[in-house]
Amino acid sequence: MQGLITLQNVRGIPYDRRYQSTAHQVMTPLSGGVWVAADEDAFNVLRKMDESNLDQVPVVDEGRVLGLITRDNLLRYLHLRRELAL
């Protein structure tokens, strides 16, 4: 099973159980979370992040995680495109 672990997931674990918890127990499964396709438009990705109040989303293709997009990196990319008039 594939999923994503965020700081929010870890904060949800009681401190005394953090060192005994497995990734599988802590993660948000891809099937139950927000993810984006590799060919998805950057503005649509940002919209999904805003609607879900997320700072990162996994990029998934045919059920396989290809990477992770963070809000900071996405905003930096969009700002650079605007600056360069691309």
PDB file with SEQRES, HELIX, SHEET and CRYST1 records, atoms N, CA, C and O in Angstrom:
SEQRES   1 A   86  MET GLN GLY LEU ILE THR LEU GLN ASN VAL ARG GLY ILE          
SEQRES   2 A   86  PRO TYR ASP ARG ARG TYR GLN SER THR ALA HIS GLN VAL          
SEQRES   3 A   86  MET THR PRO LEU SER GLY GLY VAL TRP VAL ALA ALA ASP          
SEQRES   4 A   86  GLU ASP ALA PHE ASN VAL LEU ARG LYS MET ASP GLU SER          
SEQRES   5 A   86  ASN LEU ASP GLN VAL PRO VAL VAL ASP GLU GLY ARG VAL          
SEQRES   6 A   86  LEU GLY LEU ILE THR ARG ASP ASN LEU LEU ARG TYR LEU          
SEQRES   7 A   86  HIS LEU ARG ARG GLU LEU ALA LEU                              
HELIX    1 AA1 LEU A    7  ARG A   11  1                                   5    
HELIX    2 AA2 TYR A   15  ARG A   17  5                                   3    
HELIX    3 AA3 ALA A   23  VAL A   26  1                                   4    
HELIX    4 AA4 LEU A   30  GLY A   32  5                                   3    
HELIX    5 AA5 ALA A   42  SER A   52  1                                  11    
HELIX    6 AA6 ARG A   71  GLU A   83  1                                  13    
SHEET    1 AA1 2 GLY A   3  LEU A   4  0                                        
SHEET    2 AA1 2 THR A  28  PRO A  29 -1                                        
SHEET    1 AA2 3 VAL A  36  ALA A  37  0                                        
SHEET    2 AA2 3 GLN A  56  ASP A  61  1                                        
SHEET    3 AA2 3 ARG A  64  THR A  70 -1                                        
CRYST1    1.000    1.000    1.000  90.00  90.00  90.00 P 1           1          
ATOM      1  N   MET A   1       0.836  -1.168   0.000  1.00  0.00           N  
ATOM      2  CA  MET A   1       0.000   0.000   0.000  1.00  0.00           C  
ATOM      3  C   MET A   1       0.890   1.245   0.000  1.00  0.00           C  
ATOM      4  O   MET A   1       1.864   1.327   0.749  1.00  0.00           O  
ATOM      5  N   GLN A   2       0.540   2.211  -0.853  1.00  0.00           N  
ATOM      6  CA  GLN A   2       1.310   3.439  -0.927  1.00  0.00           C  
ATOM      7  C   GLN A   2       0.575   4.556  -0.213  1.00  0.00           C  
ATOM      8  O   GLN A   2      -0.655   4.590  -0.182  1.00  0.00           O  
ATOM      9  N   GLY A   3       1.345   5.469   0.360  1.00  0.00           N  
ATOM     10  CA  GLY A   3       0.742   6.580   1.065  1.00  0.00           C  
ATOM     11  C   GLY A   3       1.730   7.701   1.273  1.00  0.00           C  
ATOM     12  O   GLY A   3       2.849   7.680   0.761  1.00  0.00           O  
ATOM     13  N   LEU A   4       1.297   8.663   2.023  1.00  0.00           N  
ATOM     14  CA  LEU A   4       2.077   9.867   2.283  1.00  0.00           C  
ATOM     15  C   LEU A   4       2.101  10.122   3.779  1.00  0.00           C  
ATOM     16  O   LEU A   4       1.076  10.020   4.454  1.00  0.00           O  
ATOM     17  N   ILE A   5       3.272  10.453   4.291  1.00  0.00           N  
ATOM     18  CA  ILE A   5       3.397  10.821   5.700  1.00  0.00           C  
ATOM     19  C   ILE A   5       3.770  12.291   5.754  1.00  0.00           C  
ATOM     20  O   ILE A   5       4.746  12.725   5.141  1.00  0.00           O  
ATOM     21  N   THR A   6       2.978  13.044   6.494  1.00  0.00           N  
ATOM     22  CA  THR A   6       3.229  14.467   6.660  1.00  0.00           C  
ATOM     23  C   THR A   6       3.512  14.761   8.131  1.00  0.00           C  
ATOM     24  O   THR A   6       3.330  13.908   9.001  1.00  0.00           O  
ATOM     25  N   LEU A   7       3.953  15.964   8.380  1.00  0.00           N  
ATOM     26  CA  LEU A   7       4.174  16.387   9.753  1.00  0.00           C  
ATOM     27  C   LEU A   7       2.868  16.318  10.540  1.00  0.00           C  
ATOM     28  O   LEU A   7       2.860  16.000  11.730  1.00  0.00           O  
ATOM     29  N   GLN A   8       1.785  16.615   9.868  1.00  0.00           N  
ATOM     30  CA  GLN A   8       0.461  16.543  10.495  1.00  0.00           C  
ATOM     31  C   GLN A   8       0.164  15.118  10.964  1.00  0.00           C  
ATOM     32  O   GLN A   8      -0.387  14.923  12.047  1.00  0.00           O  
ATOM     33  N   ASN A   9       0.528  14.124  10.149  1.00  0.00           N  
ATOM     34  CA  ASN A   9       0.330  12.730  10.547  1.00  0.00           C  
ATOM     35  C   ASN A   9       1.122  12.418  11.821  1.00  0.00           C  
ATOM     36  O   ASN A   9       0.607  11.797  12.751  1.00  0.00           O  
ATOM     37  N   VAL A  10       2.365  12.853  11.843  1.00  0.00           N  
ATOM     38  CA  VAL A  10       3.234  12.555  12.989  1.00  0.00           C  
ATOM     39  C   VAL A  10       2.739  13.276  14.235  1.00  0.00           C  
ATOM     40  O   VAL A  10       2.758  12.712  15.329  1.00  0.00           O  
ATOM     41  N   ARG A  11       2.302  14.505  14.076  1.00  0.00           N  
ATOM     42  CA  ARG A  11       1.790  15.252  15.237  1.00  0.00           C  
ATOM     43  C   ARG A  11       0.554  14.590  15.837  1.00  0.00           C  
ATOM     44  O   ARG A  11       0.255  14.784  17.015  1.00  0.00           O  
ATOM     45  N   GLY A  12      -0.155  13.822  15.045  1.00  0.00           N  
ATOM     46  CA  GLY A  12      -1.354  13.148  15.530  1.00  0.00           C  
ATOM     47  C   GLY A  12      -1.080  11.928  16.384  1.00  0.00           C  
ATOM     48  O   GLY A  12      -2.000  11.370  16.982  1.00  0.00           O  
ATOM     49  N   ILE A  13       0.176  11.506  16.449  1.00  0.00           N  
ATOM     50  CA  ILE A  13       0.553  10.335  17.249  1.00  0.00           C  
ATOM     51  C   ILE A  13       0.944  10.816  18.644  1.00  0.00           C  
ATOM     52  O   ILE A  13       1.744  11.744  18.758  1.00  0.00           O  
ATOM     53  N   PRO A  14       0.414  10.226  19.692  1.00  0.00           N  
ATOM     54  CA  PRO A  14       0.856  10.603  21.038  1.00  0.00           C  
ATOM     55  C   PRO A  14       2.378  10.444  21.151  1.00  0.00           C  
ATOM     56  O   PRO A  14       2.951   9.477  20.649  1.00  0.00           O  
ATOM     57  N   TYR A  15       3.008  11.393  21.806  1.00  0.00           N  
ATOM     58  CA  TYR A  15       4.470  11.423  21.881  1.00  0.00           C  
ATOM     59  C   TYR A  15       5.063  10.092  22.346  1.00  0.00           C  
ATOM     60  O   TYR A  15       6.067   9.639  21.796  1.00  0.00           O  
ATOM     61  N   ASP A  16       4.463   9.475  23.333  1.00  0.00           N  
ATOM     62  CA  ASP A  16       5.031   8.236  23.878  1.00  0.00           C  
ATOM     63  C   ASP A  16       4.890   7.045  22.928  1.00  0.00           C  
ATOM     64  O   ASP A  16       5.464   5.988  23.191  1.00  0.00           O  
ATOM     65  N   ARG A  17       4.134   7.191  21.819  1.00  0.00           N  
ATOM     66  CA  ARG A  17       3.966   6.100  20.854  1.00  0.00           C  
ATOM     67  C   ARG A  17       4.692   6.357  19.536  1.00  0.00           C  
ATOM     68  O   ARG A  17       4.684   5.497  18.655  1.00  0.00           O  
ATOM     69  N   ARG A  18       5.311   7.508  19.387  1.00  0.00           N  
ATOM     70  CA  ARG A  18       5.928   7.876  18.109  1.00  0.00           C  
ATOM     71  C   ARG A  18       7.039   6.920  17.685  1.00  0.00           C  
ATOM     72  O   ARG A  18       7.179   6.627  16.497  1.00  0.00           O  
ATOM     73  N   TYR A  19       7.818   6.438  18.621  1.00  0.00           N  
ATOM     74  CA  TYR A  19       8.935   5.562  18.270  1.00  0.00           C  
ATOM     75  C   TYR A  19       8.518   4.111  18.088  1.00  0.00           C  
ATOM     76  O   TYR A  19       9.337   3.271  17.716  1.00  0.00           O  
ATOM     77  N   GLN A  20       7.265   3.816  18.345  1.00  0.00           N  
ATOM     78  CA  GLN A  20       6.764   2.458  18.174  1.00  0.00           C  
ATOM     79  C   GLN A  20       5.825   2.345  16.976  1.00  0.00           C  
ATOM     80  O   GLN A  20       5.404   1.244  16.622  1.00  0.00           O  
ATOM     81  N   SER A  21       5.496   3.467  16.355  1.00  0.00           N  
ATOM     82  CA  SER A  21       4.563   3.468  15.230  1.00  0.00           C  
ATOM     83  C   SER A  21       5.284   3.185  13.923  1.00  0.00           C  
ATOM     84  O   SER A  21       6.416   3.622  13.719  1.00  0.00           O  
ATOM     85  N   THR A  22       4.625   2.455  13.045  1.00  0.00           N  
ATOM     86  CA  THR A  22       5.201   2.158  11.732  1.00  0.00           C  
ATOM     87  C   THR A  22       4.688   3.171  10.703  1.00  0.00           C  
ATOM     88  O   THR A  22       3.697   3.864  10.936  1.00  0.00           O  
ATOM     89  N   ALA A  23       5.370   3.240   9.582  1.00  0.00           N  
ATOM     90  CA  ALA A  23       4.945   4.131   8.499  1.00  0.00           C  
ATOM     91  C   ALA A  23       3.532   3.780   8.055  1.00  0.00           C  
ATOM     92  O   ALA A  23       2.720   4.669   7.797  1.00  0.00           O  
ATOM     93  N   HIS A  24       3.243   2.511   7.967  1.00  0.00           N  
ATOM     94  CA  HIS A  24       1.918   2.055   7.540  1.00  0.00           C  
ATOM     95  C   HIS A  24       0.823   2.555   8.495  1.00  0.00           C  
ATOM     96  O   HIS A  24      -0.269   2.908   8.050  1.00  0.00           O  
ATOM     97  N   GLN A  25       1.105   2.586   9.775  1.00  0.00           N  
ATOM     98  CA  GLN A  25       0.125   3.042  10.757  1.00  0.00           C  
ATOM     99  C   GLN A  25      -0.098   4.555  10.696  1.00  0.00           C  
ATOM    100  O   GLN A  25      -1.187   5.040  11.003  1.00  0.00           O  
ATOM    101  N   VAL A  26       0.917   5.281  10.306  1.00  0.00           N  
ATOM    102  CA  VAL A  26       0.882   6.743  10.354  1.00  0.00           C  
ATOM    103  C   VAL A  26       0.411   7.366   9.037  1.00  0.00           C  
ATOM    104  O   VAL A  26      -0.223   8.421   9.048  1.00  0.00           O  
ATOM    105  N   MET A  27       0.705   6.745   7.934  1.00  0.00           N  
ATOM    106  CA  MET A  27       0.497   7.358   6.620  1.00  0.00           C  
ATOM    107  C   MET A  27      -0.972   7.543   6.256  1.00  0.00           C  
ATOM    108  O   MET A  27      -1.862   6.879   6.788  1.00  0.00           O  
ATOM    109  N   THR A  28      -1.186   8.465   5.336  1.00  0.00           N  
ATOM    110  CA  THR A  28      -2.487   8.630   4.697  1.00  0.00           C  
ATOM    111  C   THR A  28      -2.407   7.856   3.391  1.00  0.00           C  
ATOM    112  O   THR A  28      -1.603   8.210   2.528  1.00  0.00           O  
ATOM    113  N   PRO A  29      -3.212   6.810   3.212  1.00  0.00           N  
ATOM    114  CA  PRO A  29      -3.151   6.021   1.978  1.00  0.00           C  
ATOM    115  C   PRO A  29      -3.502   6.868   0.758  1.00  0.00           C  
ATOM    116  O   PRO A  29      -4.338   7.768   0.843  1.00  0.00           O  
ATOM    117  N   LEU A  30      -2.868   6.582  -0.368  1.00  0.00           N  
ATOM    118  CA  LEU A  30      -3.186   7.302  -1.602  1.00  0.00           C  
ATOM    119  C   LEU A  30      -4.657   7.180  -1.950  1.00  0.00           C  
ATOM    120  O   LEU A  30      -5.268   8.119  -2.461  1.00  0.00           O  
ATOM    121  N   SER A  31      -5.213   6.029  -1.671  1.00  0.00           N  
ATOM    122  CA  SER A  31      -6.618   5.812  -2.013  1.00  0.00           C  
ATOM    123  C   SER A  31      -7.543   6.710  -1.207  1.00  0.00           C  
ATOM    124  O   SER A  31      -8.675   6.953  -1.624  1.00  0.00           O  
ATOM    125  N   GLY A  32      -7.093   7.202  -0.075  1.00  0.00           N  
ATOM    126  CA  GLY A  32      -7.950   8.033   0.761  1.00  0.00           C  
ATOM    127  C   GLY A  32      -7.540   9.480   0.809  1.00  0.00           C  
ATOM    128  O   GLY A  32      -8.154  10.277   1.519  1.00  0.00           O  
ATOM    129  N   GLY A  33      -6.511   9.834   0.065  1.00  0.00           N  
ATOM    130  CA  GLY A  33      -6.007  11.194   0.127  1.00  0.00           C  
ATOM    131  C   GLY A  33      -6.077  11.910  -1.205  1.00  0.00           C  
ATOM    132  O   GLY A  33      -6.602  11.387  -2.188  1.00  0.00           O  
ATOM    133  N   VAL A  34      -5.545  13.101  -1.218  1.00  0.00           N  
ATOM    134  CA  VAL A  34      -5.505  13.914  -2.426  1.00  0.00           C  
ATOM    135  C   VAL A  34      -4.188  13.648  -3.141  1.00  0.00           C  
ATOM    136  O   VAL A  34      -3.129  13.628  -2.514  1.00  0.00           O  
ATOM    137  N   TRP A  35      -4.256  13.444  -4.441  1.00  0.00           N  
ATOM    138  CA  TRP A  35      -3.062  13.264  -5.257  1.00  0.00           C  
ATOM    139  C   TRP A  35      -3.333  13.888  -6.614  1.00  0.00           C  
ATOM    140  O   TRP A  35      -4.478  14.188  -6.952  1.00  0.00           O  
ATOM    141  N   VAL A  36      -2.271  14.083  -7.393  1.00  0.00           N  
ATOM    142  CA  VAL A  36      -2.416  14.676  -8.723  1.00  0.00           C  
ATOM    143  C   VAL A  36      -1.722  13.803  -9.757  1.00  0.00           C  
ATOM    144  O   VAL A  36      -0.820  13.027  -9.440  1.00  0.00           O  
ATOM    145  N   ALA A  37      -2.162  13.948 -11.000  1.00  0.00           N  
ATOM    146  CA  ALA A  37      -1.547  13.221 -12.116  1.00  0.00           C  
ATOM    147  C   ALA A  37      -0.335  14.011 -12.619  1.00  0.00           C  
ATOM    148  O   ALA A  37      -0.250  15.225 -12.438  1.00  0.00           O  
ATOM    149  N   ALA A  38       0.583  13.309 -13.241  1.00  0.00           N  
ATOM    150  CA  ALA A  38       1.814  13.936 -13.732  1.00  0.00           C  
ATOM    151  C   ALA A  38       1.545  15.004 -14.779  1.00  0.00           C  
ATOM    152  O   ALA A  38       2.325  15.948 -14.901  1.00  0.00           O  
ATOM    153  N   ASP A  39       0.468  14.880 -15.534  1.00  0.00           N  
ATOM    154  CA  ASP A  39       0.181  15.850 -16.596  1.00  0.00           C  
ATOM    155  C   ASP A  39      -0.829  16.918 -16.175  1.00  0.00           C  
ATOM    156  O   ASP A  39      -1.352  17.650 -17.015  1.00  0.00           O  
ATOM    157  N   GLU A  40      -1.099  17.003 -14.876  1.00  0.00           N  
ATOM    158  CA  GLU A  40      -2.074  17.970 -14.386  1.00  0.00           C  
ATOM    159  C   GLU A  40      -1.513  19.388 -14.425  1.00  0.00           C  
ATOM    160  O   GLU A  40      -0.338  19.609 -14.132  1.00  0.00           O  
ATOM    161  N   ASP A  41      -2.356  20.335 -14.787  1.00  0.00           N  
ATOM    162  CA  ASP A  41      -1.988  21.743 -14.864  1.00  0.00           C  
ATOM    163  C   ASP A  41      -1.585  22.271 -13.481  1.00  0.00           C  
ATOM    164  O   ASP A  41      -2.219  21.940 -12.479  1.00  0.00           O  
ATOM    165  N   ALA A  42      -0.530  23.089 -13.430  1.00  0.00           N  
ATOM    166  CA  ALA A  42       0.000  23.607 -12.166  1.00  0.00           C  
ATOM    167  C   ALA A  42      -1.049  24.388 -11.383  1.00  0.00           C  
ATOM    168  O   ALA A  42      -1.120  24.263 -10.160  1.00  0.00           O  
ATOM    169  N   PHE A  43      -1.864  25.190 -12.063  1.00  0.00           N  
ATOM    170  CA  PHE A  43      -2.891  25.954 -11.366  1.00  0.00           C  
ATOM    171  C   PHE A  43      -3.956  25.037 -10.761  1.00  0.00           C  
ATOM    172  O   PHE A  43      -4.487  25.333  -9.691  1.00  0.00           O  
ATOM    173  N   ASN A  44      -4.268  23.944 -11.423  1.00  0.00           N  
ATOM    174  CA  ASN A  44      -5.214  22.973 -10.894  1.00  0.00           C  
ATOM    175  C   ASN A  44      -4.636  22.280  -9.657  1.00  0.00           C  
ATOM    176  O   ASN A  44      -5.356  22.009  -8.695  1.00  0.00           O  
ATOM    177  N   VAL A  45      -3.343  21.999  -9.691  1.00  0.00           N  
ATOM    178  CA  VAL A  45      -2.679  21.389  -8.533  1.00  0.00           C  
ATOM    179  C   VAL A  45      -2.768  22.341  -7.339  1.00  0.00           C  
ATOM    180  O   VAL A  45      -3.102  21.922  -6.231  1.00  0.00           O  
ATOM    181  N   LEU A  46      -2.469  23.618  -7.569  1.00  0.00           N  
ATOM    182  CA  LEU A  46      -2.539  24.614  -6.502  1.00  0.00           C  
ATOM    183  C   LEU A  46      -3.968  24.732  -5.960  1.00  0.00           C  
ATOM    184  O   LEU A  46      -4.160  24.876  -4.753  1.00  0.00           O  
ATOM    185  N   ARG A  47      -4.961  24.674  -6.836  1.00  0.00           N  
ATOM    186  CA  ARG A  47      -6.356  24.728  -6.416  1.00  0.00           C  
ATOM    187  C   ARG A  47      -6.694  23.549  -5.512  1.00  0.00           C  
ATOM    188  O   ARG A  47      -7.339  23.721  -4.477  1.00  0.00           O  
ATOM    189  N   LYS A  48      -6.260  22.352  -5.901  1.00  0.00           N  
ATOM    190  CA  LYS A  48      -6.512  21.156  -5.081  1.00  0.00           C  
ATOM    191  C   LYS A  48      -5.856  21.291  -3.708  1.00  0.00           C  
ATOM    192  O   LYS A  48      -6.440  20.922  -2.689  1.00  0.00           O  
ATOM    193  N   MET A  49      -4.641  21.823  -3.697  1.00  0.00           N  
ATOM    194  CA  MET A  49      -3.938  22.006  -2.432  1.00  0.00           C  
ATOM    195  C   MET A  49      -4.685  22.997  -1.545  1.00  0.00           C  
ATOM    196  O   MET A  49      -4.837  22.768  -0.345  1.00  0.00           O  
ATOM    197  N   ASP A  50      -5.149  24.094  -2.133  1.00  0.00           N  
ATOM    198  CA  ASP A  50      -5.899  25.099  -1.370  1.00  0.00           C  
ATOM    199  C   ASP A  50      -7.198  24.522  -0.828  1.00  0.00           C  
ATOM    200  O   ASP A  50      -7.518  24.707   0.346  1.00  0.00           O  
ATOM    201  N   GLU A  51      -7.947  23.825  -1.673  1.00  0.00           N  
ATOM    202  CA  GLU A  51      -9.231  23.254  -1.257  1.00  0.00           C  
ATOM    203  C   GLU A  51      -9.080  22.234  -0.137  1.00  0.00           C  
ATOM    204  O   GLU A  51      -9.960  22.101   0.713  1.00  0.00           O  
ATOM    205  N   SER A  52      -7.960  21.516  -0.138  1.00  0.00           N  
ATOM    206  CA  SER A  52      -7.732  20.466   0.858  1.00  0.00           C  
ATOM    207  C   SER A  52      -6.853  20.931   2.009  1.00  0.00           C  
ATOM    208  O   SER A  52      -6.560  20.164   2.927  1.00  0.00           O  
ATOM    209  N   ASN A  53      -6.434  22.193   1.955  1.00  0.00           N  
ATOM    210  CA  ASN A  53      -5.554  22.762   2.982  1.00  0.00           C  
ATOM    211  C   ASN A  53      -4.289  21.916   3.174  1.00  0.00           C  
ATOM    212  O   ASN A  53      -3.913  21.569   4.294  1.00  0.00           O  
ATOM    213  N   LEU A  54      -3.643  21.594   2.038  1.00  0.00           N  
ATOM    214  CA  LEU A  54      -2.428  20.785   2.049  1.00  0.00           C  
ATOM    215  C   LEU A  54      -1.239  21.615   1.599  1.00  0.00           C  
ATOM    216  O   LEU A  54      -1.381  22.541   0.800  1.00  0.00           O  
ATOM    217  N   ASP A  55      -0.073  21.277   2.115  1.00  0.00           N  
ATOM    218  CA  ASP A  55       1.163  21.936   1.683  1.00  0.00           C  
ATOM    219  C   ASP A  55       1.962  21.078   0.716  1.00  0.00           C  
ATOM    220  O   ASP A  55       2.968  21.529   0.168  1.00  0.00           O  
ATOM    221  N   GLN A  56       1.519  19.840   0.501  1.00  0.00           N  
ATOM    222  CA  GLN A  56       2.178  18.958  -0.449  1.00  0.00           C  
ATOM    223  C   GLN A  56       1.181  17.911  -0.947  1.00  0.00           C  
ATOM    224  O   GLN A  56       0.245  17.536  -0.241  1.00  0.00           O  
ATOM    225  N   VAL A  57       1.404  17.452  -2.174  1.00  0.00           N  
ATOM    226  CA  VAL A  57       0.588  16.376  -2.737  1.00  0.00           C  
ATOM    227  C   VAL A  57       1.482  15.440  -3.531  1.00  0.00           C  
ATOM    228  O   VAL A  57       2.422  15.891  -4.186  1.00  0.00           O  
ATOM    229  N   PRO A  58       1.206  14.148  -3.484  1.00  0.00           N  
ATOM    230  CA  PRO A  58       1.977  13.215  -4.289  1.00  0.00           C  
ATOM    231  C   PRO A  58       1.534  13.263  -5.751  1.00  0.00           C  
ATOM    232  O   PRO A  58       0.370  13.521  -6.060  1.00  0.00           O  
ATOM    233  N   VAL A  59       2.485  13.008  -6.631  1.00  0.00           N  
ATOM    234  CA  VAL A  59       2.216  12.897  -8.067  1.00  0.00           C  
ATOM    235  C   VAL A  59       2.158  11.404  -8.370  1.00  0.00           C  
ATOM    236  O   VAL A  59       3.102  10.666  -8.087  1.00  0.00           O  
ATOM    237  N   VAL A  60       1.032  10.965  -8.951  1.00  0.00           N  
ATOM    238  CA  VAL A  60       0.795   9.536  -9.152  1.00  0.00           C  
ATOM    239  C   VAL A  60       0.507   9.252 -10.623  1.00  0.00           C  
ATOM    240  O   VAL A  60      -0.228   9.991 -11.276  1.00  0.00           O  
ATOM    241  N   ASP A  61       1.090   8.179 -11.130  1.00  0.00           N  
ATOM    242  CA  ASP A  61       0.834   7.733 -12.498  1.00  0.00           C  
ATOM    243  C   ASP A  61       0.638   6.228 -12.474  1.00  0.00           C  
ATOM    244  O   ASP A  61       1.526   5.481 -12.063  1.00  0.00           O  
ATOM    245  N   GLU A  62      -0.528   5.792 -12.916  1.00  0.00           N  
ATOM    246  CA  GLU A  62      -0.871   4.370 -12.951  1.00  0.00           C  
ATOM    247  C   GLU A  62      -0.636   3.691 -11.603  1.00  0.00           C  
ATOM    248  O   GLU A  62      -0.098   2.585 -11.538  1.00  0.00           O  
ATOM    249  N   GLY A  63      -1.046   4.369 -10.527  1.00  0.00           N  
ATOM    250  CA  GLY A  63      -0.937   3.808  -9.193  1.00  0.00           C  
ATOM    251  C   GLY A  63       0.444   3.866  -8.569  1.00  0.00           C  
ATOM    252  O   GLY A  63       0.648   3.362  -7.465  1.00  0.00           O  
ATOM    253  N   ARG A  64       1.388   4.471  -9.260  1.00  0.00           N  
ATOM    254  CA  ARG A  64       2.774   4.546  -8.765  1.00  0.00           C  
ATOM    255  C   ARG A  64       3.119   5.984  -8.410  1.00  0.00           C  
ATOM    256  O   ARG A  64       2.870   6.892  -9.203  1.00  0.00           O  
ATOM    257  N   VAL A  65       3.684   6.203  -7.240  1.00  0.00           N  
ATOM    258  CA  VAL A  65       4.095   7.541  -6.822  1.00  0.00           C  
ATOM    259  C   VAL A  65       5.364   7.927  -7.563  1.00  0.00           C  
ATOM    260  O   VAL A  65       6.378   7.233  -7.501  1.00  0.00           O  
ATOM    261  N   LEU A  66       5.284   9.066  -8.275  1.00  0.00           N  
ATOM    262  CA  LEU A  66       6.439   9.551  -9.028  1.00  0.00           C  
ATOM    263  C   LEU A  66       7.223  10.608  -8.266  1.00  0.00           C  
ATOM    264  O   LEU A  66       8.422  10.781  -8.485  1.00  0.00           O  
ATOM    265  N   GLY A  67       6.545  11.308  -7.377  1.00  0.00           N  
ATOM    266  CA  GLY A  67       7.212  12.373  -6.637  1.00  0.00           C  
ATOM    267  C   GLY A  67       6.230  13.118  -5.767  1.00  0.00           C  
ATOM    268  O   GLY A  67       5.116  12.661  -5.510  1.00  0.00           O  
ATOM    269  N   LEU A  68       6.675  14.280  -5.321  1.00  0.00           N  
ATOM    270  CA  LEU A  68       5.901  15.084  -4.399  1.00  0.00           C  
ATOM    271  C   LEU A  68       6.016  16.543  -4.817  1.00  0.00           C  
ATOM    272  O   LEU A  68       7.113  17.031  -5.093  1.00  0.00           O  
ATOM    273  N   ILE A  69       4.890  17.235  -4.862  1.00  0.00           N  
ATOM    274  CA  ILE A  69       4.898  18.665  -5.159  1.00  0.00           C  
ATOM    275  C   ILE A  69       4.577  19.398  -3.866  1.00  0.00           C  
ATOM    276  O   ILE A  69       3.583  19.104  -3.202  1.00  0.00           O  
ATOM    277  N   THR A  70       5.435  20.360  -3.514  1.00  0.00           N  
ATOM    278  CA  THR A  70       5.163  21.170  -2.338  1.00  0.00           C  
ATOM    279  C   THR A  70       4.610  22.519  -2.775  1.00  0.00           C  
ATOM    280  O   THR A  70       4.892  22.996  -3.874  1.00  0.00           O  
ATOM    281  N   ARG A  71       3.827  23.119  -1.904  1.00  0.00           N  
ATOM    282  CA  ARG A  71       3.239  24.424  -2.199  1.00  0.00           C  
ATOM    283  C   ARG A  71       4.331  25.464  -2.485  1.00  0.00           C  
ATOM    284  O   ARG A  71       4.215  26.241  -3.432  1.00  0.00           O  
ATOM    285  N   ASP A  72       5.386  25.478  -1.671  1.00  0.00           N  
ATOM    286  CA  ASP A  72       6.473  26.446  -1.869  1.00  0.00           C  
ATOM    287  C   ASP A  72       7.122  26.300  -3.241  1.00  0.00           C  
ATOM    288  O   ASP A  72       7.338  27.293  -3.937  1.00  0.00           O  
ATOM    289  N   ASN A  73       7.433  25.069  -3.629  1.00  0.00           N  
ATOM    290  CA  ASN A  73       8.059  24.848  -4.936  1.00  0.00           C  
ATOM    291  C   ASN A  73       7.134  25.221  -6.082  1.00  0.00           C  
ATOM    292  O   ASN A  73       7.573  25.786  -7.083  1.00  0.00           O  
ATOM    293  N   LEU A  74       5.856  24.905  -5.935  1.00  0.00           N  
ATOM    294  CA  LEU A  74       4.887  25.222  -6.972  1.00  0.00           C  
ATOM    295  C   LEU A  74       4.725  26.735  -7.124  1.00  0.00           C  
ATOM    296  O   LEU A  74       4.694  27.242  -8.245  1.00  0.00           O  
ATOM    297  N   LEU A  75       4.623  27.454  -6.015  1.00  0.00           N  
ATOM    298  CA  LEU A  75       4.503  28.913  -6.079  1.00  0.00           C  
ATOM    299  C   LEU A  75       5.760  29.550  -6.671  1.00  0.00           C  
ATOM    300  O   LEU A  75       5.673  30.513  -7.433  1.00  0.00           O  
ATOM    301  N   ARG A  76       6.925  29.009  -6.317  1.00  0.00           N  
ATOM    302  CA  ARG A  76       8.186  29.507  -6.878  1.00  0.00           C  
ATOM    303  C   ARG A  76       8.214  29.305  -8.400  1.00  0.00           C  
ATOM    304  O   ARG A  76       8.639  30.189  -9.142  1.00  0.00           O  
ATOM    305  N   TYR A  77       7.762  28.147  -8.846  1.00  0.00           N  
ATOM    306  CA  TYR A  77       7.713  27.836 -10.279  1.00  0.00           C  
ATOM    307  C   TYR A  77       6.765  28.792 -11.010  1.00  0.00           C  
ATOM    308  O   TYR A  77       7.114  29.336 -12.058  1.00  0.00           O  
ATOM    309  N   LEU A  78       5.572  28.993 -10.458  1.00  0.00           N  
ATOM    310  CA  LEU A  78       4.600  29.879 -11.095  1.00  0.00           C  
ATOM    311  C   LEU A  78       5.097  31.322 -11.130  1.00  0.00           C  
ATOM    312  O   LEU A  78       4.878  32.034 -12.111  1.00  0.00           O  
ATOM    313  N   HIS A  79       5.764  31.752 -10.064  1.00  0.00           N  
ATOM    314  CA  HIS A  79       6.332  33.099 -10.019  1.00  0.00           C  
ATOM    315  C   HIS A  79       7.420  33.257 -11.084  1.00  0.00           C  
ATOM    316  O   HIS A  79       7.470  34.279 -11.767  1.00  0.00           O  
ATOM    317  N   LEU A  80       8.276  32.272 -11.228  1.00  0.00           N  
ATOM    318  CA  LEU A  80       9.346  32.321 -12.218  1.00  0.00           C  
ATOM    319  C   LEU A  80       8.780  32.366 -13.636  1.00  0.00           C  
ATOM    320  O   LEU A  80       9.273  33.122 -14.474  1.00  0.00           O  
ATOM    321  N   ARG A  81       7.762  31.575 -13.909  1.00  0.00           N  
ATOM    322  CA  ARG A  81       7.121  31.606 -15.238  1.00  0.00           C  
ATOM    323  C   ARG A  81       6.558  32.996 -15.528  1.00  0.00           C  
ATOM    324  O   ARG A  81       6.682  33.497 -16.645  1.00  0.00           O  
ATOM    325  N   ARG A  82       5.947  33.611 -14.535  1.00  0.00           N  
ATOM    326  CA  ARG A  82       5.382  34.945 -14.723  1.00  0.00           C  
ATOM    327  C   ARG A  82       6.497  35.970 -14.978  1.00  0.00           C  
ATOM    328  O   ARG A  82       6.377  36.826 -15.854  1.00  0.00           O  
ATOM    329  N   GLU A  83       7.573  35.869 -14.205  1.00  0.00           N  
ATOM    330  CA  GLU A  83       8.704  36.795 -14.371  1.00  0.00           C  
ATOM    331  C   GLU A  83       9.317  36.697 -15.765  1.00  0.00           C  
ATOM    332  O   GLU A  83       9.704  37.703 -16.360  1.00  0.00           O  
ATOM    333  N   LEU A  84       9.396  35.477 -16.272  1.00  0.00           N  
ATOM    334  CA  LEU A  84      10.014  35.245 -17.579  1.00  0.00           C  
ATOM    335  C   LEU A  84       9.003  35.337 -18.714  1.00  0.00           C  
ATOM    336  O   LEU A  84       9.354  35.157 -19.880  1.00  0.00           O  
ATOM    337  N   ALA A  85       7.771  35.610 -18.378  1.00  0.00           N  
ATOM    338  CA  ALA A  85       6.684  35.728 -19.355  1.00  0.00           C  
ATOM    339  C   ALA A  85       6.567  34.470 -20.210  1.00  0.00           C  
ATOM    340  O   ALA A  85       6.445  34.551 -21.433  1.00  0.00           O  
ATOM    341  N   LEU A  86       6.605  33.323 -19.568  1.00  0.00           N  
ATOM    342  CA  LEU A  86       6.472  32.039 -20.278  1.00  0.00           C  
ATOM    343  C   LEU A  86       5.033  31.585 -20.303  1.00  0.00           C  
ATOM    344  O   LEU A  86       4.729  30.528 -20.855  1.00  0.00           O  
TER     345      LEU A  86                                                      
END                                                                             
